[in-house]
């Protein structure tokens, strides 16, 4: 609420003024009743008599001075004052209600904006550990509850001024009778604490279960084709139903405790009200208190009970919604692990080399690799191969600084990546992943993502270089065609080539290709490979590949051993002779036996001898 302090000030002023005009009719009403009790007599001396002394005599004298002693003018004047008070109270209620709605709604929107921007800034490791459904639940569901929490909190600012002025009025009328009426309030504390604790516990459990439901929904919607293909519609439906039933049970336990809180609290409070009625009536019958004063006291006390009941009800609702606010704040308080150092510098443009120096990485489930040493010269094209899950893609993630090494360091022209600004580091890199991601927007905007502000001609040139232009123009709206969620309206090869076009448009000095052509058929793959070959000229290129044919022409190939770590770094031909892991992978993919591989080695050596002779 801190940004809206001035609005809160206006809100508090309105609540105080509302409390005054809410209590004013009690004093005026007492004079009204006493005037009726006297039968319309204009004798000022009788005003304020019988039990209330002279505490309200100034009110009585002011009314007589203003309206005179004519009984009808006096009564109509008091009615007009009461109507004016009600009108002013209505205006204050409007301002209070509107300001509460504006502040709480603004808080929700601000919270959503801050949470979304905060989550976007959190490191990739955080997103690897968290469920998407939980994040969505916190950013959408919990921030909605935060709005309600804020509105309830504002009611605790609104109610006290009303209660305070009415309590003062009741004390002035008869302080002994007020103490009798307040006897039930301490009795409410025990049930209030007990039920609010229970409500809080079940509300927290319900919010966690709501997040589980969101996760299951998102998972089923994202995998709808797999669900239908494996005839799992019924099983997934039953699984979701189980989660929904758990949520329902927690919600009903919460609702039961909240429903019990109100009647029990009101019953205990009413004990004081009944005692006031009994004692006050006795005093009136004995002539110890005027009927007008007793009526005014009952009015003040009943008007106190209404906001008190509202506050008690709000306690139950706050206990329900506070867990949601806590979950939102918990996410907001999460700090990213990968951040710029306080004295971070701009990343230098790569001129010499990238060095992995004794690098180790551990996700917390055991090391991915240890003591990794690798030097990559600027402008060099490096292939990265090895069995699945050995850490090939992780090498690119470390270079992008999605993660920091557990041990060792990565240097770019001698500068540790942890000492440079993330934005200037990643600006030098273009990434094409194994699973291309397209946003639910046009093809043109998806390509432009690589270079915001790119012209249409630049986008078309990138699409042509990625061998996808001809297929784009055949779409219903050409480059303006909406690709759907995750590019669902396009084929896998088209999605991959659009992501390649995005990387081409970025025109970064370091190119990272993570299985960039894995979704392409052989004819289109060759076109894209040719485009990537042209793109990689003069650039430092790292290519993670499963199909070894895509990195055969690389300057050097990094081979990860089956045990983890780098087994060898050399060109294709040399690896066939020196690396057992690479030779086994090549034989498996090419279908060549040992004799065929040996013949290829001999052919390569003959070619090398001819080249040297020619030189």
C-alpha positions in Angstrom: 0.0 0.0 0.0 3.0 2.3 0.4 2.7 3.9 -3.1 -0.8 5.0 -2.2 -0.2 6.7 1.1 -1.9 10.0 0.1 -5.0 8.0 -1.0 -4.9 6.2 2.3 -4.8 9.6 4.0 -8.0 10.7 2.1 -9.5 7.3 3.0 -8.8 7.8 6.7 -10.2 11.3 6.7 -13.4 10.0 5.1 -13.7 7.3 7.7 -13.3 9.7 10.5 -15.8 12.1 9.0 -18.2 9.2 8.5 -17.8 8.2 12.1 -18.7 11.7 13.2 -21.8 12.0 11.1 -22.8 8.5 12.0 -22.7 9.3 15.7 -24.2 12.8 15.4 -27.9 11.5 15.0 -27.6 9.8 18.4 -27.2 13.1 20.2 -29.7 14.9 18.1 -32.1 11.9 18.3 -31.9 12.1 22.1 -33.1 15.7 22.0 -35.8 14.6 19.6 -37.1 11.9 21.9 -37.0 14.1 25.0 -38.9 16.8 23.1 -41.6 14.2 22.3 -41.5 13.0 25.9 -42.3 16.5 27.1 -45.2 16.7 24.7 -43.6 19.5 22.6 -42.8 21.8 25.5 -40.2 24.4 24.6 -38.7 24.5 28.1 -35.0 24.3 27.6 -34.5 23.6 31.2 -36.1 20.2 30.8 -33.7 19.2 28.1 -30.8 16.9 29.1 -32.6 16.0 32.4 -33.1 12.5 33.9 -30.0 10.6 33.9 -27.6 12.3 31.5 -26.9 15.5 33.5 -25.6 18.4 31.4 -23.3 16.5 29.0 -25.6 17.2 26.0 -27.1 20.5 27.2 -25.0 22.4 24.6 -26.6 20.3 21.9 -30.1 21.0 23.2 -29.4 24.8 23.6 -28.0 24.9 20.0 -31.0 23.2 18.6 -33.4 25.5 20.4 -31.4 28.6 19.4 -31.5 27.5 15.7 -35.1 26.2 15.4 -36.9 28.1 18.2 -39.4 26.7 20.6 -42.2 26.0 18.2 -42.7 22.2 18.6 -43.3 21.5 14.9 -40.5 23.6 13.6 -38.2 22.0 16.2 -39.2 18.5 15.2 -39.0 19.1 11.5 -35.6 20.8 12.0 -34.2 17.8 13.8 -35.5 15.5 11.0 -33.7 17.7 8.5 -30.5 17.4 10.5 -30.8 13.6 10.6 -31.5 13.5 6.8 -28.4 15.7 6.2 -26.3 13.4 8.4 -27.5 10.4 6.5 -26.7 12.1 3.2 -23.2 13.1 4.3 -22.8 9.5 5.6 -23.8 8.2 2.2 -21.3 10.5 0.4 -18.6 9.3 2.8 -19.6 5.6 2.3 -19.4 6.2 -1.5 -15.9 7.7 -1.2 -14.8 5.0 1.2 -16.1 2.2 -1.0 -14.7 3.6 -4.2 -11.2 4.3 -2.7 -11.1 0.8 -1.2 -12.0 -0.7 -4.5 -9.4 1.5 -6.4 -6.6 0.8 -3.9 -7.2 -2.9 -3.7 -7.6 -3.3 -7.5 -4.5 -1.2 -8.2 -2.6 -3.4 -5.7 -3.7 -6.5 -7.5 -2.6 -5.2 -10.9 0.7 -3.9 -9.4 1.3 -7.3 -7.8 0.6 -9.2 -11.0 3.0 -6.8 -12.9 5.7 -7.1 -10.3 5.3 -10.9 -10.0 5.4 -11.4 -13.8 8.5 -9.2 -14.2 10.1 -10.8 -11.2 9.5 -14.3 -12.4 10.8 -13.4 -15.9 14.0 -12.2 -14.2 14.5 -15.3 -12.1 17.2 -17.7 -13.3 16.6 -20.8 -15.4 17.5 -23.0 -12.5 14.5 -21.6 -10.6 12.1 -22.5 -13.4 13.6 -26.0 -13.7 12.7 -26.6 -10.1 9.2 -25.1 -10.0 5.9 -26.3 -11.4 4.4 -24.0 -14.0 0.9 -24.5 -12.5 2.2 -23.3 -9.1 3.6 -20.2 -10.6 0.4 -19.5 -12.6 -1.7 -20.1 -9.4 0.4 -17.6 -7.4 0.5 -14.9 -10.1 -3.2 -15.1 -11.0 -5.2 -16.8 -8.2 -3.2 -15.6 -5.2 -3.0 -12.0 -6.5 -6.8 -12.0 -6.9 -7.0 -13.1 -3.2 -4.4 -10.3 -2.4 -7.0 -7.8 -3.7 -9.6 -9.2 -1.3 -7.1 -9.2 1.5 -6.3 -5.5 0.9 -10.0 -4.6 0.8 -10.6 -6.4 4.1 -7.6 -4.7 5.6 -9.0 -1.3 4.6 -12.2 -2.2 6.4 -10.2 -2.4 9.6 -9.3 1.2 9.0 -12.9 2.1 8.2 -14.7 0.5 11.1 -12.7 1.8 14.2 -13.6 5.5 13.7 -17.3 4.5 13.6 -16.9 2.4 16.8 -14.8 5.0 18.6 -17.3 7.9 18.2 -20.3 5.7 19.1 -18.5 4.3 22.2 -17.7 7.9 23.3 -21.4 8.7 22.8 -22.4 5.7 24.8 -20.0 6.5 27.6 -21.3 10.0 27.8 -24.8 8.8 28.0 -24.2 6.2 30.7 -20.7 4.7 31.4 -22.0 2.1 33.8 -24.5 0.7 31.3 -21.7 0.7 28.6 -19.5 -1.5 30.8 -22.4 -3.9 31.2 -22.9 -4.0 27.4 -19.1 -4.7 26.9 -19.1 -7.8 29.1 -19.5 -10.1 26.1 -16.5 -8.8 24.1 -13.7 -10.6 26.1 -15.7 -13.9 25.6 -15.3 -13.5 21.9 -11.5 -13.6 21.9 -11.1 -17.4 22.5 -13.4 -18.5 19.7 -12.0 -15.8 17.4 -8.4 -17.1 17.8 -9.4 -20.8 17.6 -11.5 -20.5 14.4 -9.1 -18.1 12.6 -6.2 -20.5 13.1 -8.3 -23.3 11.7 -9.5 -21.2 8.8 -5.9 -20.2 8.0 -4.6 -23.8 8.1 -7.3 -25.1 5.7 -7.1 -22.0 3.4 -3.3 -22.6 3.0 -3.9 -26.2 2.2 -6.6 -25.3 -0.3 -4.3 -22.8 -2.1 -1.6 -25.5 -2.5 -4.2 -27.9 -3.9 -5.5 -25.2 -6.2 -2.0 -24.9 -7.6 -1.8 -28.7 -8.1 -5.1 -28.4 -10.1 -3.6 -25.7 -12.2 -0.5 -27.7 -12.9 -2.6 -30.7 -13.9 -4.7 -28.6 -16.2 -1.7 -27.0 -17.9 -0.1 -30.4 -18.3 -3.1 -32.1 -19.8 -3.8 -29.2 -22.2 -0.2 -29.1 -23.3 -0.1 -32.8 -23.9 -3.6 -33.2 -25.3 -2.4 -35.1 -28.4 -0.6 -37.6 -26.2 -3.6 -38.0 -23.9 -5.8 -38.8 -26.9 -3.3 -40.9 -28.7 -2.8 -43.2 -25.7 -6.5 -43.2 -24.8 -5.8 -41.6 -21.4 -8.7 -39.2 -21.4 -10.6 -41.1 -18.7 -7.5 -41.7 -16.5 -6.5 -38.0 -16.7 -10.0 -37.0 -15.9 -10.1 -39.2 -12.9 -6.7 -37.9 -11.7 -8.0 -34.3 -12.0 -11.2 -35.2 -10.2 -9.2 -36.5 -7.3 -7.3 -33.2 -7.0 -10.5 -31.3 -7.3 -12.1 -33.3 -4.5 -9.2 -32.7 -2.2 -9.5 -29.0 -2.9 -13.3 -29.2 -2.2 -12.8 -30.9 1.1 -10.2 -28.3 2.3 -12.5 -25.5 1.1 -15.5 -26.9 3.0 -13.5 -27.3 6.2 -12.5 -23.7 5.9 -16.1 -22.7 5.1 -17.4 -24.6 8.1 -15.1 -22.9 10.6 -15.8 -19.5 9.1 -19.6 -20.2 9.3 -19.2 -21.2 13.0 -17.2 -18.1 13.9 -20.0 -15.6 13.1 -22.9 -17.1 15.1 -20.8 -18.0 18.1 -19.2 -14.6 18.3 -22.6 -12.8 17.8 -24.2 -15.0 20.5 -21.4 -14.1 23.0 -21.7 -10.4 22.1 -25.5 -10.5 22.5 -25.1 -11.5 26.1 -24.0 -7.9 26.8 -26.8 -6.5 24.7 -29.4 -8.5 26.6 -27.9 -7.4 30.0 -28.0 -3.8 28.8 -31.7 -4.1 27.9 -32.6 -5.7 31.2 -30.6 -3.3 33.4 -31.5 -0.2 31.4 -35.2 -1.0 31.4 -35.1 -1.5 35.2 -33.5 2.0 35.6 -36.1 3.6 33.4 -38.9 2.0 35.4 -37.3 3.3 38.6 -36.9 6.8 37.2 -33.1 6.6 37.4 -32.7 7.1 33.6 -34.9 8.9 31.0 -36.5 6.9 28.3 -34.9 9.2 25.7 -31.4 8.7 27.1 -32.0 4.9 27.2 -33.3 4.9 23.7 -30.3 7.0 22.5 -27.9 4.6 24.4 -29.5 1.5 22.7 -29.2 3.2 19.4 -25.5 4.0 20.0 -24.8 0.4 21.2 -26.6 -1.3 18.3 -24.8 1.0 15.9 -21.5 -0.2 17.6 -22.4 -3.8 17.2 -22.8 -3.6 13.4 -19.2 -2.6 12.7 -18.0 -5.0 15.4 -19.8 -7.8 13.7 -18.3 -6.7 10.4 -14.8 -6.8 11.9 -15.4 -10.2 13.3 -16.6 -11.5 10.0 -13.5 -9.8 8.3 -11.2 -11.7 10.7 -12.5 -15.0 9.3 -12.2 -13.8 5.7 -8.7 -12.5 6.4 -7.6 -15.8 7.8 -8.9 -17.3 4.5 -7.1 -15.0 2.2 -3.9 -14.2 4.0 -2.3 -17.5 2.9 -2.7 -16.4 -0.7 -1.1 -13.1 0.0 1.8 -14.9 1.7 2.3 -17.2 -1.3 2.4 -14.2 -3.6 4.9 -12.4 -1.3 7.0 -15.6 -1.0 7.4 -15.7 -4.7 8.2 -12.0 -4.9 10.8 -12.5 -2.1 12.6 -15.2 -4.1 15.9 -13.9 -5.2 17.5 -14.9 -8.6 20.7 -16.9 -8.3 22.1 -15.5 -11.6 22.5 -11.7 -11.3 24.9 -9.0 -12.3 27.7 -8.4 -9.9 27.6 -5.0 -8.2 30.7 -4.0 -10.2 29.7 -5.8 -13.4 31.2 -4.5 -16.6 30.1 -4.7 -20.3 31.0 -8.0 -21.8 33.8 -7.6 -24.4 33.1 -8.6 -28.0 34.8 -11.9 -28.6 38.1 -11.4 -30.4 40.4 -14.2 -29.1 38.9 -17.2 -27.4 36.4 -18.7 -25.0 38.0 -20.8 -22.2 36.3 -23.4 -19.9 38.8 -23.7 -17.0 38.3 -26.6 -14.6 34.6 -26.2 -14.8 32.3 -28.4 -12.7 28.5 -28.2 -12.4 26.2 -29.9 -10.0 22.4 -29.4 -10.1 22.1 -30.9 -6.6 21.5 -34.4 -7.9 25.1 -35.2 -8.6 27.7 -33.6 -10.8 27.0 -33.2 -14.6 30.7 -33.0 -15.2 34.0 -32.1 -13.4 37.3 -30.5 -14.3 36.1 -29.6 -17.8 38.8 -27.8 -19.8 38.1 -26.5 -23.3 39.4 -23.7 -25.5 37.4 -22.3 -28.4 39.1 -19.8 -30.7 37.1 -16.9 -32.0 35.5 -17.8 -35.4 35.9 -21.5 -34.8 33.1 -24.0 -35.6 32.8 -26.5 -32.8 30.7 -29.7 -32.8 29.6 -31.2 -29.5 28.6 -34.9 -29.4 28.0 -37.7 -26.9 25.3 -39.8 -25.5 22.0 -38.4 -24.4 22.0 -36.7 -21.0 25.8 -36.4 -20.8 25.8 -32.6 -20.6 26.1 -31.4 -24.2 23.3 -28.8 -24.0 24.5 -27.8 -20.5 27.7 -26.6 -22.1 25.6 -24.0 -24.0 23.6 -23.1 -20.9 26.8 -22.4 -19.0 28.0 -20.1 -21.8 24.7 -18.3 -21.8 25.0 -18.1 -18.0 21.7 -19.8 -17.4 23.7 -21.5 -14.7 27.0 -20.6 -13.0 29.7 -23.3 -12.6 29.9 -25.0 -9.2 33.7 -24.9 -9.6 36.0 -23.3 -12.1 35.3 -20.4 -14.4 34.4 -19.5 -18.0 36.4 -16.8 -19.6 35.6 -14.7 -22.7 38.8 -13.0 -23.9 40.2 -13.5 -20.4 37.1 -12.0 -18.6 35.2 -14.2 -16.2 31.5 -14.3 -17.3 30.4 -13.8 -13.7 31.9 -10.3 -13.8 30.0 -9.1 -16.9 26.5 -7.8 -17.4 24.1 -10.5 -18.4 22.4 -8.3 -21.1 25.7 -7.5 -22.8 26.8 -11.2 -22.7 23.6 -12.6 -24.1 23.4 -9.9 -26.7 26.4 -11.5 -28.4 24.6 -14.9 -28.8 21.9 -16.4 -30.9 20.3 -19.7 -29.8 18.4 -22.3 -31.7 17.1 -25.0 -29.4 16.2 -28.6 -30.0 12.5 -27.8 -29.3 11.7 -24.6 -31.1 9.4 -22.3 -29.2 7.0 -19.9 -31.1 4.8 -17.4 -29.5 1.1 -17.2 -30.1 1.5 -14.3 -32.6 2.3 -13.8 -36.3 5.2 -15.5 -38.1 6.6 -12.0 -38.7 6.7 -11.2 -35.0 8.2 -14.5 -34.1 11.1 -13.9 -36.5 11.4 -10.3 -35.4 11.9 -11.6 -31.8 15.5 -12.0 -32.8 15.9 -8.3 -33.5 13.2 -6.0 -32.2 12.7 -3.2 -34.7 13.8 -5.2 -37.7 12.3 -4.2 -41.1 10.1 -6.4 -43.2 12.9 -6.7 -45.8 15.3 -8.0 -43.1 12.7 -10.5 -41.9 12.1 -11.8 -45.4 15.9 -12.1 -46.0 16.3 -14.1 -42.8 13.3 -16.4 -43.8 14.9 -17.0 -47.2 18.2 -17.8 -45.7 16.4 -20.4 -43.5 14.7 -21.9 -46.5 11.2 -21.1 -45.1 10.1 -18.0 -47.1 8.3 -20.0 -49.8 6.2 -21.8 -47.3 5.4 -18.7 -45.4 4.0 -16.8 -48.4 1.7 -19.8 -49.0 0.1 -19.4 -45.6 -3.4 -17.7 -45.5 -2.0 -14.4 -44.4 1.6 -14.8 -45.3 3.9 -13.3 -42.7 0.9 -12.0 -40.8 -0.4 -15.6 -40.2 -1.0 -16.3 -36.5 0.9 -19.5 -35.6 -1.2 -20.6 -32.7 -0.2 -21.8 -29.2 3.5 -22.9 -29.5 3.2 -22.7 -33.3 0.7 -25.6 -33.4 -0.6 -24.6 -36.9 2.8 -25.2 -38.4 4.8 -28.4 -39.0 7.7 -29.3 -36.9 10.1 -28.5 -39.7 8.5 -25.1 -40.3 8.7 -24.2 -36.6 12.4 -25.1 -36.6 13.2 -23.1 -39.7 11.4 -20.1 -38.3 13.5 -20.3 -35.1 16.6 -20.6 -37.3 15.4 -17.4 -39.2 15.1 -15.7 -35.8 18.7 -16.6 -35.0 19.9 -15.5 -38.5 18.1 -12.1 -38.0 19.9 -11.6 -34.6 23.2 -11.7 -36.5 25.1 -12.3 -33.2 28.9 -13.0 -33.2 28.4 -16.3 -31.2 26.0 -18.9 -32.7 24.6 -21.7 -30.4 22.8 -24.5 -32.2 21.2 -27.2 -30.0 20.0 -29.9 -32.4 19.0 -27.1 -34.7 18.1 -29.3 -37.6 16.7 -32.3 -35.7 13.1 -31.8 -36.9 13.9 -31.4 -40.6 13.7 -34.0 -43.3 16.8 -34.7 -45.3 16.0 -32.3 -48.3 15.1 -29.3 -46.1 17.9 -30.1 -43.6 20.5 -29.7 -46.3 19.0 -26.3 -47.2 19.1 -25.1 -43.6 22.6 -26.6 -43.1 23.8 -24.5 -46.1 22.1 -21.4 -44.5 23.8 -22.1 -41.2 27.1 -22.7 -42.9 26.9 -19.3 -44.4 25.7 -17.7 -41.2 28.5 -19.3 -39.2 31.2 -17.9 -41.5 33.3 -15.5 -39.4 31.3 -16.4 -36.3 32.1 -18.6 -33.3 29.7 -21.5 -33.6 28.9 -24.3 -31.2 26.7 -27.1 -32.6 25.3 -29.7 -30.3 24.4 -32.6 -32.5 23.0 -36.1 -32.3 23.4 -36.8 -36.0 27.2 -36.7 -36.5 26.8 -35.9 -40.1 25.8 -32.3 -39.2 29.1 -31.6 -37.5 31.4 -33.7 -39.7 32.8 -30.5 -41.4 33.3 -28.7 -38.1 36.8 -27.3 -37.3 36.9 -29.5 -34.2 34.4 -31.8 -32.5 34.2 -32.1 -28.7 33.4 -35.7 -27.7 31.9 -36.4 -24.3 32.7 -39.8 -22.8 30.0 -42.1 -21.5 31.4 -41.4 -17.9 31.1 -37.6 -18.3 33.8 -35.1 -19.2 35.6 -34.5 -22.4 37.2 -37.6 -24.0 38.7 -35.9 -27.1 38.7 -32.7 -29.1 39.8 -33.0 -32.7 38.5 -32.9 -36.3 36.3 -35.7 -37.6 39.0 -37.7 -39.3 41.3 -37.6 -36.4 38.6 -38.6 -34.0 37.9 -41.8 -36.0 41.4 -42.8 -35.2 41.8 -41.6 -31.7 38.4 -41.7 -30.0 36.7 -45.0 -29.3 33.5 -43.2 -28.3 33.3 -41.2 -31.4 34.2 -44.1 -33.6 31.4 -46.2 -32.0 28.9 -43.4 -32.5 29.9 -43.0 -36.2 29.7 -46.7 -36.9 26.3 -46.9 -35.3 24.9 -44.0 -37.3 26.6 -44.6 -40.7 26.1 -48.3 -40.7 29.8 -48.9 -41.4 31.7 -51.8 -40.0 35.3 -51.6 -38.9 36.6 -52.4 -42.5 34.6 -49.5 -44.0 35.8 -47.1 -41.3 39.4 -48.2 -41.9 39.0 -47.7 -45.6 37.6 -44.2 -44.9 40.7 -43.5 -42.7 43.0 -44.6 -45.6 41.1 -42.4 -48.1 41.3 -39.5 -45.8 45.1 -40.0 -45.3 45.6 -40.3 -49.1 43.7 -37.0 -49.5 45.9 -35.3 -46.9 49.1 -36.5 -48.6 47.8 -35.2 -52.0 47.0 -31.9 -50.4 50.4 -31.5 -48.9 52.1 -32.5 -52.2 50.1 -29.9 -54.0 51.1 -27.3 -51.4 
